[in-house]
Amino acid sequence: MNKWILGAFFFLAACAAPTITPTLESFFPVMALSAVDVTRAPDRAEATTLFDKRHMASGVLIEGGHVLTAAHVVQSEDADVAVRLFGDAVFMAEVVYFNPEADLAVLKIKNLADSSLPVASLSCRDPVWSERVVMVGNPDRIEGALSVGYLSSLKLDRPQWARLVAFTGAGTFGSSSSPVFDTSGGVLGILVSGQVTNGSQTGLLFMVPVVDACDAIKAAL
């Protein structure tokens, strides 16, 4: 067969081959492993005690040993903060970005030698009404707890937040500041509040979108 005809055959076959699109479920392992616990503590010993007593919130590992969490968790830009990774390793961290208006903060883990840890990417785009999202956290020491839902309101009027987006899902103690992922595995927002019934956040949860602070967050990395 003429080599040009053979080459054209393989080219057309490649063009006709179906594109394999990653499924939402294929992102679950990275989502779960990148979710971390965050608490305010002066040292690792105190942090370990607080984590064991479940005095904590959540966050998510992003590039360069950084953690994205909610500003109301760390409370100030000079706070002493600790992070517990998946598998219970505890590290101290410093606040390198603090934005109380957006309720977002970035921590830099100190003395983190492991560069192979799974990290999440930021989804720097506007949320879309009715899109599917996944919240992942470690509430009440339940590691990698998943809650799948849908964005249901893009403009909530809450004076303590510059912008809130509502989504369906379920959370509990320790779910605060959990990452909310889109179907491409990117962090679309951080959980900050929700409707509370009998101590649990059920029905509608509220997140702050990362898109409004993406440039500032990336500059802090």
N, C-alpha and C positions, 0 to 999 in steps of 0.2 A: 504494500500500500504506500502511495506517495506520502512522504513525511509531512507535507503541508496539509494533506487531507487528514492524516492521523492526528496532527496537532490541533486542527479545527475540531475534530471529534472530541478530544479530551477537554478543549475549552468549552464547548457547548455542554458537555456532560457536567462540568464543574458548575457552570451557570445554572443548570437545571437542578442541581443537588439542593435539597431542602436545607434551610438555615436552622441550626439547632439553637433555640432560645433557652437560656437558663430558666428553670422554674423557680417560683418563690421559695419552695421548700429547699432548693439547693443552697440558698443563702442562710438557712437556719443555723448551721454549725458556727459560722463566723459571727452571726448575730449573738448567739448564746455565749461564745467564748470571749467576745469583745466587751460584754456587759460586766461592769465592776461595781463594787460597793464603795461608798464615800462617807467619811465621817470627820468631824472636827476633833482633833486630839493633839496634845503637845508632843507626844512621842509614840513609838511603835507599841510599847507595852500597854499604854492607856488605850490606844486605838484597838488593839487586839481584844481588850476587855470590853470595849464598847461594841465591837463587832459581834462578840459572843453573846452580848446582851441584846443584840438586834437594834442598837441605837445607830441607825445608818440610813443613807439614801442610796441612790444609784448613779451611774454614769456610764460612759462608753469610751473605750480606748480608740484614739485616732492616731494619726501618724506621729512618729518621733517620740514615743513615750508620753504622749499627752492624753488627758482625759477631759471630755466635754461633759459638763454637768449643769445643774441649775445654780444661779447666783444665790438664791435664798438658802441653799444648802451650806455654802461656805460662809455666807453672811458679810464678809469683808475681804478686801484685796490683800490684807496682810494676815489672814487667818492661818493657823496651823492645821493642816489637813492631812488625812491619811487615806490610802486607797488599798482595797483588798482585791486582788485579781482572782479570776477563776482558778480554783485549786488552793485558795486560802493564803497565798503569799501576801504579806502586808508591807507596804512601803509608805514612807512619808512623801509629801508632795508640796509644791509651792504654787500659789495662785499667780498665773501669768496673764490672765485676761479676766476682767470682772465688769459685767454690764448689768446693773440692777434693773435698768429700764426694760431691757430685753429678757431679763432673768436668765442669763447665760454666763457661764464661767468656764475657763480652761485651766487645768492643772498640769504641771510638769512633774512627773514622777522622778524622785531623786534616787540615784544609784541603781538604776534599772539597767542591768547588763544584758538581758535577754532581748535580742532584736528580732526574734522569730515569732513574737506574740501576734496573734491575729488582731488586725485593726479594722475599723470601719471607715468608710469614706463619707464625706458630707454630701448631701443632696441639696446643692445651692440653687434651688428653683422654688417657684411659688407652689404651694399645695393646690391640689385640684379637688373640687367637690366630688364626693362619692368614690374617690380612689381608695384602693385597698392598702391598709397599713398593718404593720406588726410591731407591737410593743414587747420589749424583752427586758427583763430585770431579774433580780435575785431577792424578791420579797420574803421576809421571814425565813431566811436561809434556804429558800427553794431556788437552787441555781438554774438559770436558763429558762425561767417561766415565760411562756409565750402567750400573748393575747392578740388575736387577729380581729380587726374591725375595719370600719370605713369612715372616711372623713365626712362629717355631717353638717358642719357649719364653719365658714371661713372668716366670719367677722363677729366675734363675741365682744360685747361691751363690758369690760371689767377694768375699773380705774387703776388697779395695782399693776396691770400689765399693758405694755405698749400694743401688743397684738396677741390674740389667742385664737387657736383653731380647735374645734371640738371633733372628737371621733368616738366611735362606739368601742367598748372594750371593758375590761375588768382589772382592777388593781387593788392592792391592800397595803398594809404597813410595810414600808420599805420600797414601795414602787415609785415614790416621788423621785423625779429627775431621771426616770428610765428613758432610754432612747426609743424613739419611734421611727421605724424603718419604712421605706417605700418598697415596692416590689422588685426594685433593682438592687436592693441591699444597701442603699444609702441612707444615712441618718437625715430624716426630714424634719424632725423636731424633738423636743425634750418635754416629757410629762411634768406639769407643774401643779395641777389641781384636778378636781373632778367632783361629780355629784356623790355625796357620801350618805350611805344608808347602813346603819348598824356598824359603823366603824370601817366599812369597806367602800371603796370607790367603784360604783357599778353604773352601768348604763352609759352615761356620757363622761368622757375624760377630756381634759383640756391640755393642749401642748403649746409651747412657743416654737414657731418655725425658725430654723437656723438660717434661712435665706437672708433675713434682714441683717444678720451680723456676720455673714460668711467672710467678707473681705477682712474684717477686723480679727476674726478668729484665725484665719490663715496667716495673717501678719504676725500673730503671736506665736505661731508654731516654729 
